[in-house]
Amino acid sequence: MLTVSNLRKTFNPGTVNEVRALRGVNLDLPEGAFLVILGGNGSGKSTLLNAVAGTFRLDEGEIHLAGKNVTRWQEHKRARLIGRVFQNPFSGTAPAMSIAENLALAARRGQSRRLGWALPRSLRNELRDRVSHLKLGLEDRLGNSIGSLSGGQRQALTLLMATWLKPALLLLDEHTAALDPKSADQVIRVTEEVVTRHHLTTLMVTHSMQQAVHLGDRIVIMHKGAVAHHFEGANKQRLGVDDLLARFEDLRRRELLDEPAAALLKETYI
Amino acid sequence: MTLLLGALTIGLILSLLALGIYISYRVFDIADITVDGSITLGASICAVLIVKGVHPLLATLAGFAGGLAAGTVTGILQARFKINPLLSGILVMTGLYSINLHVMGKSNVPLSSGETITTWAERAGQAWFGKADANLLGWLVSARDLVTLLAAMGVILVVCLALYWFLRTELGTAMRASGDNPQMIRALGVSVENYRIMGLALANGLVALSGALLAQYQGFADAQMGIGMVVWGLASVIIGESLIGSRSLGLAIYGTVAGSVIFRLLVAIALRWGLNPNDLKLVTALFVFAALVLPGWLQRLKKPATPAALPG
């Protein structure tokens, strides 16, 4: 379903701020797979998600999604195939517009927008129905502006919007990181429900080992812009929080070793 | 009474300008100074065509189209060439000054001879009331002024309804969202750039339409008539919001029109009380400054600054 081959990206090349964010990432996801991406700060996990979404131009590599080579597609064109939920709960919804209008915008994701009424009666009924499934009590407040809702409610609605039309790929970028624990649990519950019901191919970036262990059928740990570990099938099922922490400790120790060694070399030879 | 009718009519005509600024300022959060040029563009295209004997309705629509084109250029500068929004507006406004002079061929085109929407109103008034004067609630007013006011009301009503309808369509909703949250609407498959160009085109089209009607009402188009118009429109939008509010789209449109009319009435009263017309632009600018700054100050007076964090 999603094939990512040899992705490379360097931001600000040739300057002091040069960041080699992706250094040859490869992924291959069959339809219906749910991949959890873990990694420390600056490991390139969010950059990978943004690369798939088309936020920036790649230096090298190709992305194939649903049988199409989308490497050169612009971000808004890829939206035809991709549903997204961002880390910031304010990023996924238009605050000045009503809940109903936001959902109506999502109901035409990737399709042409015409001069028809944005909220016809048939759509209103469907909105009520599907919002009530979230069990947030929002179905009677569809006329309220989204800006008046809490971060958790907005994130749950963004999830509903991203999956209103079944996407070929769902991208979740640390979508519970900015929420309080209770809202985060609620959003995770909705995520699980939606992904299972629609059998969605999903990429989820997270900081939470708990989520990584409980969700998904495969895990990738990224380090320095490349895939450091990859678990799937029975290996993934056996994995516990402690095992994951041990892997991270491993990577951290390797890096600690690297830095003093580099400093020593610099001192000696420069 | 004549003064009041005149102020109401001009206020209504300029409410189209205010609606244009509502789109650029409130939907896209841009103070689009293209307006200073596009209102003149609408006026000069319309005036020149009318002098050439073109049907006034067609001439008015041509003015509207001119504004659409001007807004499209500003939008392309912003969205395609990534030029700062304010600078894009300044560039197009400056360019339009020369274009307007070329359109008119001189700095002023009088409409004394041509057939305009205003002369229609005059004839309609004659036919309707049978004489040059009409009795309005005990006042004797010129039938021409009264019918012109009614005609302006009709035009504004139609434009407002059309605008409201457009902003509630799939297209218009996506346009509003691309101003409200570009990241979100891009993720829903909308080219934010194209919608920004479309929005600025529509905004300047409305402004030019306002200019075309204004030229017919005042009987001339002038190369200088656009100076300070963006501030005028901002003042109208701000007054409308503070008086009517912007809880819903319908209220926001209604408020903008009301704001424009009220602002024009205030200006008429101030001029009547002896305000030097030369000071008008300065007073308008000060007014907008106050409207932008005062709400923040008042809030700070009401709520004393939060105490510093407790020592830990």
Interface residues (C-beta under 8 A of the other chain):
Chain A: A53 Q74 E75 H76 K77 A79 R80 I82 R84 F86 F90 S91 G92 T93 A94 P95 A96 M97 E101 N102 A104 L105 A106 R108 R109 G110 Q111 R113 R114 L115 G116 W117 A118 L119 M161 A162
Chain B: F166 R168 T169 E170 L171 G172 T173 A174 R176 A177 D180 N181 Q183 M184 I185 R186 A187 L188 G189 V190 S191 V192
